[in-house]
Amino acid sequence: MNPSADFDVIVHGATGFTGRLVAEHFAKHHPDVRWAMSGRNADKLAAVRDEIGAPAATPLIVADADSPASLRRMVAQAKAVVTTVGPYQLYGSDLVAACAEAGTDYLDLCGEPAWMRQMIDAHDRAAQDSGARILLSCGFDSIPFELGVWFVQQEAAKRFGGPVARVKGRVRAMRGTFSGGTAASLKATMAAAARDPQVLEYLKDPFALTPDFAGPKQPHGAAVAYDEDLGLWTAPFVMAAINTRNVHRSNWLMDQPYGADFVYDEMILTGPGEAGEAAAKAVSAATASMGAEGGPKPGEGPSQEEREAGFYDLLFVGLADDGRQVRASVKGDKDPGYGSTSKMIAETALCLIDTPDVAGGIWTPGAALRGKLVERLEEKAGLVFAVE
């Protein structure tokens, strides 16, 4: 963290759809925070500032991914930079480098595991040396899942005297769309994998984000399956490819409190019996078309009414060796891809600033902030964590 910075937070990409929501959250809920808006075009920044009702004195900073010098000037002014400018593999590398060098905290919404591994390899040491805390994946992917596992493991320790080696993450219900940025990131990742065999290897590896560590074989989660422990049918969950890797990295960063033999997967619950199986097959077919033409494009998104009507309900089941179960849930009060995500990244940035004892380096938000972030998200971001 840069203690002498002019601003607590700079929202970079504030003219984009999600960036605008993040800026609006600061304007409405944090008038005492020293924050600024950043983007490529000063006129567009001014228009968004006025449209979201931010004070006329809200500072505007012009910075562009095509100009590394402008990024370095920007990060020098901030304790933390929140960036919504993706796909990050196309637009994020120079910003991570600038923050790692300057000692400025960085938070993004990345769901691109191959790029994340490249950033870890390239900049983790520099961030440790400068004190920059680089937090990747600070939205729906992967905070509710990463913290959901942490939360259910806390309960397992209370009930069973220690953590469990097997946790299942299950999407029980969800209303809302994934962002256009998520679809664009998937397309960019597939294009990168076609060019670079190493990218494809990272995408296949559940431990791609834990350098020099590979744990036990993990469930592939790529097909419809009946869950014997829950008595329900399940379908593949498109965000599992990033969430599971972040959960394993979180465990690794915390010195493996879940154990070196930890197994974790994510699926969508569709119900019991023939109806559940049919629903699982329908969900699986829809998942297979993720990233196809016709979905939201970067900069587009649902209306305020649609965001307000959205929600999610996630179940985490910890399985002890003797068959006992512990269950916990994480629920969000807005659509996952936009309404909830924009609140999560904003509050995670402020939580990080309020936690100066977190060392520099490339982190997952859950490993860096743990129970403190759970409390803040419940208080400020509409999430509810509960033991069931």
Salt bridges, closest charged atoms under 4 A:
ASP8 OD1 - ARG34 NH2 3.20
ASP8 OD1 - LYS79 NZ 3.44
GLU24 OE2 - LYS28 NZ 3.29
ASP50 OD1 - ARG49 NE 3.16
GLU51 OE1 - ARG20 NH1 2.69
ASP105 OD1 - ARG133 NE 2.82
ASP121 OD1 - ARG117 NE 3.00
ASP129 OD1 - ARG125 NH1 3.84
GLU155 OE2 - ARG159 NE 2.94
GLU201 OE2 - LYS204 NZ 3.95
ASP227 OD1 - LYS168 NZ 2.87
ASP227 OD2 - ARG170 NH2 3.21
ASP229 OD2 - LYS168 NZ 2.63
ASP265 OD1 - ARG166 NH1 2.98
ASP265 OD2 - ARG170 NH2 3.28
GLU277 OE2 - LYS281 NZ 3.59
GLU293 OE2 - LYS187 NZ 3.61
GLU308 OE1 - LYS334 NZ 3.55
ASP313 OD1 - ARG172 NH2 3.01
ASP322 OD2 - ARG324 NE 2.92
ASP333 OD2 - LYS334 NZ 3.43
ASP333 OD1 - LYS343 NZ 2.87
GLU347 OE2 - HIS25 NE2 2.69
GLU347 OE2 - HIS30 NE2 2.65
GLU347 OE1 - ARG376 NE 2.78
ASP354 OD2 - ARG376 NH1 3.55
GLU379 OE2 - LYS380 NZ 3.99
GLU388 OE2 - ARG172 NH2 2.69
